[in-house]
Amino acid sequence: MELQEELSPADAVLLMSSVPERIGDLVYGLDEARLRYRHGPAFPTLGGLIGHLLESGSKVDGLLRHAHLDGLAAADVRATIDPSHDHELDRPLQEALEDFARVRRRTVDLLHGWGKTEWERTISDPRGGTFTLLEVCQLVTRHEVAHIAQIRNLTALLPDPGDLGPLQSHDVTP
């Protein structure tokens, strides 16, 4: 899924605000075995993909807050939006999603108050030129929507829990 048209500030904020809920809806109730399942050597685990998305989302939120509140004028924007994909979830999924949702709510609240001048403020990226804060949010939105589609596709293809191997003795409920 690719967003082809330019997003207005309101559209970008709306899409960014919906990301934590969309992720939560897609992965609700998945157990550890399903989060660690790898469809093939070239595929990330679902937990790794979620970890990447939560990590990049939190970094982006920090970048936007620093640009607005601290006047940050230079940053590696592309590396912030799309850091390496080697982030497995290092804590329970629900806790990670709740933390991300809390950070994203703060960022969205901040973005709601921005006027034209703030959206047009620029950040210089040493590897990728100069971006307005609106362009940064548009890049973030495209990145996050693409990963949400990837999460949706991977969850649709997950095997049944019984196909992932025997349950551990502490997982069996009488």
C-alpha positions as a Markdown table, in Angstrom:
| # | Residue | x | y | z |
|---|---|---|---|---|
| 1 | Met | 0.0 | 0.0 | 0.0 |
| 2 | Glu | 1.5 | 3.3 | -1.0 |
| 3 | Leu | 0.2 | 6.8 | -0.5 |
| 4 | Gln | 0.4 | 8.5 | -3.8 |
| 5 | Glu | -1.0 | 12.0 | -3.2 |
| 6 | Glu | 0.5 | 14.7 | -1.1 |
| 7 | Leu | -0.9 | 14.8 | 2.4 |
| 8 | Ser | -2.2 | 17.9 | 4.1 |
| 9 | Pro | -1.0 | 18.6 | 7.6 |
| 10 | Ala | -4.4 | 17.4 | 8.9 |
| 11 | Asp | -4.3 | 14.2 | 6.9 |
| 12 | Ala | -0.7 | 13.4 | 8.1 |
| 13 | Val | -1.7 | 14.0 | 11.7 |
| 14 | Leu | -4.8 | 11.9 | 11.4 |
| 15 | Leu | -2.9 | 9.0 | 9.9 |
| 16 | Met | 0.0 | 9.3 | 12.4 |
| 17 | Ser | -2.5 | 9.3 | 15.3 |
| 18 | Ser | -4.2 | 6.1 | 14.0 |
| 19 | Val | -1.0 | 4.0 | 13.8 |
| 20 | Pro | -0.8 | 2.7 | 17.4 |
| 21 | Glu | -4.5 | 1.6 | 17.3 |
| 22 | Arg | -4.1 | -0.1 | 13.8 |
| 23 | Ile | -1.0 | -2.0 | 15.0 |
| 24 | Gly | -2.9 | -3.1 | 18.2 |
| 25 | Asp | -5.9 | -4.2 | 16.2 |
| 26 | Leu | -3.8 | -6.3 | 13.8 |
| 27 | Val | -1.7 | -8.1 | 16.5 |
| 28 | Tyr | -4.3 | -8.4 | 19.3 |
| 29 | Gly | -4.0 | -11.8 | 21.1 |
| 30 | Leu | -0.9 | -13.0 | 19.3 |
| 31 | Asp | 1.3 | -15.2 | 21.5 |
| 32 | Glu | 5.1 | -15.2 | 21.7 |
| 33 | Ala | 5.5 | -18.1 | 19.3 |
| 34 | Arg | 3.5 | -16.3 | 16.6 |
| 35 | Leu | 5.5 | -13.1 | 17.2 |
| 36 | Arg | 8.7 | -15.0 | 16.7 |
| 37 | Tyr | 7.6 | -17.0 | 13.7 |
| 38 | Arg | 9.6 | -16.4 | 10.5 |
| 39 | His | 7.8 | -17.1 | 7.2 |
| 40 | Gly | 11.1 | -17.6 | 5.4 |
| 41 | Pro | 14.8 | -16.5 | 5.5 |
| 42 | Ala | 14.1 | -13.2 | 3.8 |
| 43 | Phe | 11.1 | -12.3 | 6.0 |
| 44 | Pro | 11.3 | -10.5 | 9.3 |
| 45 | Thr | 9.5 | -12.0 | 12.3 |
| 46 | Leu | 6.3 | -10.3 | 13.2 |
| 47 | Gly | 7.8 | -9.2 | 16.5 |
| 48 | Gly | 10.9 | -7.8 | 14.7 |
| 49 | Leu | 8.7 | -5.8 | 12.3 |
| 50 | Ile | 6.6 | -4.5 | 15.2 |
| 51 | Gly | 9.8 | -3.7 | 17.2 |
| 52 | His | 11.1 | -1.8 | 14.1 |
| 53 | Leu | 7.9 | 0.2 | 13.7 |
| 54 | Leu | 7.6 | 1.1 | 17.4 |
| 55 | Glu | 11.3 | 2.1 | 17.5 |
| 56 | Ser | 11.2 | 4.3 | 14.4 |
| 57 | Gly | 7.9 | 5.8 | 15.5 |
| 58 | Ser | 9.3 | 6.8 | 18.9 |
| 59 | Lys | 12.4 | 8.2 | 17.3 |
| 60 | Val | 10.4 | 10.3 | 14.8 |
| 61 | Asp | 8.2 | 11.6 | 17.6 |
| 62 | Gly | 11.4 | 12.7 | 19.5 |
| 63 | Leu | 12.7 | 14.4 | 16.3 |
| 64 | Leu | 9.5 | 16.3 | 15.8 |
| 65 | Arg | 9.4 | 17.5 | 19.4 |
| 66 | His | 13.0 | 18.5 | 19.3 |
| 67 | Ala | 12.5 | 20.4 | 16.1 |
| 68 | His | 9.6 | 22.3 | 17.5 |
| 69 | Leu | 10.6 | 22.8 | 21.1 |
| 70 | Asp | 14.4 | 23.0 | 20.9 |
| 71 | Gly | 14.8 | 24.5 | 17.3 |
| 72 | Leu | 16.6 | 21.4 | 16.1 |
| 73 | Ala | 17.8 | 22.3 | 12.5 |
| 74 | Ala | 19.8 | 19.3 | 11.4 |
| 75 | Ala | 19.2 | 15.6 | 11.8 |
| 76 | Asp | 19.6 | 12.3 | 10.0 |
| 77 | Val | 15.9 | 12.3 | 9.0 |
| 78 | Arg | 15.9 | 9.1 | 6.9 |
| 79 | Ala | 17.8 | 7.1 | 9.5 |
| 80 | Thr | 15.3 | 8.3 | 12.1 |
| 81 | Ile | 12.3 | 7.3 | 10.1 |
| 82 | Asp | 13.7 | 4.0 | 8.9 |
| 83 | Pro | 16.4 | 2.6 | 11.4 |
| 84 | Ser | 17.8 | -0.8 | 11.0 |
| 85 | His | 15.4 | -3.8 | 11.1 |
| 86 | Asp | 17.1 | -5.7 | 13.8 |
| 87 | His | 14.8 | -4.6 | 16.7 |
| 88 | Glu | 13.1 | -7.6 | 18.2 |
| 89 | Leu | 10.6 | -6.8 | 20.8 |
| 90 | Asp | 12.5 | -6.7 | 24.1 |
| 91 | Arg | 9.4 | -6.5 | 26.3 |
| 92 | Pro | 5.8 | -7.6 | 26.3 |
| 93 | Leu | 3.9 | -6.5 | 23.2 |
| 94 | Gln | 1.0 | -4.9 | 25.1 |
| 95 | Glu | 3.4 | -2.8 | 27.2 |
| 96 | Ala | 5.4 | -1.7 | 24.1 |
| 97 | Leu | 2.2 | -0.7 | 22.3 |
| 98 | Glu | 0.9 | 1.3 | 25.2 |
| 99 | Asp | 4.2 | 3.2 | 25.6 |
| 100 | Phe | 4.2 | 4.0 | 21.9 |
| 101 | Ala | 0.6 | 5.1 | 21.9 |
| 102 | Arg | 1.3 | 7.4 | 24.8 |
| 103 | Val | 4.3 | 9.0 | 23.1 |
| 104 | Arg | 2.4 | 9.3 | 19.8 |
| 105 | Arg | -0.6 | 11.0 | 21.6 |
| 106 | Arg | 1.8 | 13.6 | 23.0 |
| 107 | Thr | 3.3 | 14.2 | 19.5 |
| 108 | Val | -0.1 | 14.4 | 17.8 |
| 109 | Asp | -1.3 | 16.9 | 20.4 |
| 110 | Leu | 1.7 | 19.0 | 19.6 |
| 111 | Leu | 1.2 | 18.8 | 15.9 |
| 112 | His | -2.5 | 19.9 | 16.2 |
| 113 | Gly | -1.3 | 23.3 | 17.4 |
| 114 | Trp | 1.1 | 23.9 | 14.5 |
| 115 | Gly | 0.5 | 26.7 | 12.1 |
| 116 | Lys | 1.8 | 27.2 | 8.5 |
| 117 | Thr | 5.1 | 28.6 | 9.8 |
| 118 | Glu | 5.8 | 25.5 | 11.9 |
| 119 | Trp | 4.9 | 23.1 | 9.1 |
| 120 | Glu | 7.2 | 24.9 | 6.8 |
| 121 | Arg | 10.2 | 24.9 | 9.2 |
| 122 | Thr | 13.0 | 22.9 | 7.7 |
| 123 | Ile | 15.5 | 20.3 | 8.9 |
| 124 | Ser | 18.7 | 19.6 | 7.1 |
| 125 | Asp | 19.6 | 16.0 | 6.6 |
| 126 | Pro | 23.3 | 15.5 | 5.8 |
| 127 | Arg | 22.4 | 12.5 | 3.5 |
| 128 | Gly | 19.2 | 13.6 | 2.0 |
| 129 | Gly | 18.9 | 17.4 | 1.6 |
| 130 | Thr | 16.4 | 19.6 | 3.4 |
| 131 | Phe | 12.9 | 18.6 | 4.5 |
| 132 | Thr | 10.0 | 20.7 | 5.9 |
| 133 | Leu | 8.4 | 19.3 | 9.0 |
| 134 | Leu | 5.3 | 18.5 | 6.8 |
| 135 | Glu | 7.5 | 16.5 | 4.4 |
| 136 | Val | 9.0 | 14.7 | 7.4 |
| 137 | Cys | 5.5 | 13.8 | 8.6 |
| 138 | Gln | 4.5 | 12.7 | 5.0 |
| 139 | Leu | 7.6 | 10.4 | 4.9 |
| 140 | Val | 6.7 | 9.0 | 8.3 |
| 141 | Thr | 3.2 | 8.3 | 7.3 |
| 142 | Arg | 4.2 | 6.5 | 4.1 |
| 143 | His | 6.7 | 4.4 | 6.1 |
| 144 | Glu | 4.2 | 3.5 | 8.8 |
| 145 | Val | 1.4 | 2.7 | 6.5 |
| 146 | Ala | 3.6 | 0.4 | 4.4 |
| 147 | His | 4.7 | -1.4 | 7.6 |
| 148 | Ile | 1.1 | -1.7 | 8.8 |
| 149 | Ala | 0.2 | -3.4 | 5.4 |
| 150 | Gln | 3.2 | -5.7 | 5.9 |
| 151 | Ile | 2.0 | -6.6 | 9.4 |
| 152 | Arg | -1.5 | -7.3 | 8.1 |
| 153 | Asn | 0.0 | -9.6 | 5.4 |
| 154 | Leu | 2.2 | -11.4 | 7.8 |
| 155 | Thr | -0.5 | -12.0 | 10.4 |
| 156 | Ala | -2.9 | -13.3 | 7.7 |
| 157 | Leu | -0.3 | -15.9 | 6.8 |
| 158 | Leu | 0.5 | -17.1 | 10.3 |
| 159 | Pro | 0.1 | -20.8 | 10.9 |
| 160 | Asp | -2.2 | -22.1 | 13.5 |
| 161 | Pro | -0.7 | -22.1 | 17.0 |
| 162 | Gly | -0.6 | -25.9 | 17.1 |
| 163 | Asp | 1.6 | -26.0 | 13.9 |
| 164 | Leu | 4.3 | -24.0 | 15.7 |
| 165 | Gly | 5.3 | -26.9 | 17.9 |
| 166 | Pro | 4.4 | -28.4 | 21.2 |
| 167 | Leu | 3.3 | -26.1 | 24.0 |
| 168 | Gln | 5.7 | -25.7 | 26.9 |
| 169 | Ser | 4.5 | -27.3 | 30.1 |
| 170 | His | 3.9 | -23.9 | 31.8 |
| 171 | Asp | 1.7 | -22.8 | 28.8 |
| 172 | Val | -0.8 | -25.7 | 29.2 |
| 173 | Thr | -4.0 | -24.8 | 31.0 |
| 174 | Pro | -6.1 | -27.6 | 32.5 |
